[in-house]
């Protein structure tokens, strides 16, 4: 379900920052940023490193400047992956405690809370683990648009069940989801003419690149920026 690539280039959680604030939303601690009275909201579902990852918050602030209200809940209840080299860390136990099914159930009241605030359009971005949660949400009509970035394991049946405009942004070098397999998912989605979809493979990058890039690597920064712009353009088009 997750591989060693899911934990490469871990963020420095001690340097957490951001222009937003943390408040409670649907019972979860949530980083919120952007205009709270916006009718368009974006929900970010993070990878295993959680909602405090600085680059994830930086991205949330960036898209919030485009007049989206952005929320990044703590789906791990204060238990993100911090150090995979810790001998006491057991990924199987962690995944049992934080399954994508549970993430899906936790996301539904977050979406309901946004709608209760007057939000009329909701886009969701899911990163790695978050992609496994998001593909389940995309099988409902509770949200308007989905962008899945370098997903963990998602199934063809889950893709067949997708009902909303969905984009998948994948890495050329991905042990979890090789490019050819992602392209197959794209073919399944493209057979559905009732909504727009696409799969884009980014050359020369590895799983996690969109939010765990090296700032000193010009090529990596460029690829991450391109993926982020693709994501934002998708939401401009479909979360309205």
C-alpha positions, 0 to 999 in steps of 0.5 A, a space after each residue: 500500500 505504501 513503499 519506501 518512496 513514500 518516506 523519501 525527503 521527509 519534511 522538517 516538521 520542526 519548521 512548520 509555518 504558514 500564513 494561515 492558522 490552526 482551528 477545529 473543523 469537524 472535530 479535527 485540528 485543521 490548517 486553514 488559509 485564504 478567504 473564509 467567506 469564499 464560496 470555493 473551497 479546497 481540501 488537501 488530504 496529506 501524505 503520511 507526514 501530515 498536515 504540518 509539513 511546511 511545503 504542503 502548507 506553503 502550497 495551501 497558502 499559494 492556492 489560497 491567494 487565488 481566492 480559495 478557502 483551503 483546509 488541511 485537516 490532521 487526519 492522523 490525529 497527531 500521529 503522522 509519520 515522523 521518522 521511518 528509521 525509528 526502530 519502534 516505528 511499524 508501518 503496518 501498525 500505523 496503516 492499521 490505525 490510519 487506514 484510507 477507509 477511516 480517512 474517507 469517513 473522517 473527510 465526509 464531515 469535513 466536507 459537510 462542515 464546509 458546505 454548512 459555511 456556505 461553500 458551493 464548490 469543493 475541490 480536493 487534492 490528495 497526496 500519496 495516502 491522501 490519494 487513496 482517500 480521495 479516489 473514494 470521495 471521487 466515487 461520490 458527488 459530494 465534491 466537484 473536482 479531484 486531483 490525485 498526486 503520486 497516489 498510493 495504491 488505488 484500484 481499477 475498480 475505484 477508478 471505474 467508480 469515479 463520478 467527477 472531473 479527476 486528474 492524476 499527476 504521476 511520477 515517471 519513477 514511481 515504485 508504487 504506481 509505475 507510469 504504465 499502470 497510471 496510464 491504464 487508469 487514465 484509459 479507464 477514466 477517459 472512457 467516461 464521457 460524462 466528465 473530464 479526466 486525464 493522467 499526466 506523467 512527469 518525467 525524471 521525478 520520483 514519488 512524492 515530488 510535488 510536495 517533497 522536492 529539494 529546494 536546491 534542485 532546480 529541475 525538481 522545483 520546476 517540476 513541482 511548480 508545474 504540478 501545482 499549477 496543473 492542480 490549480 488550473 484544474 480547480 479553477 475549471 471544475 471547482 466553481 
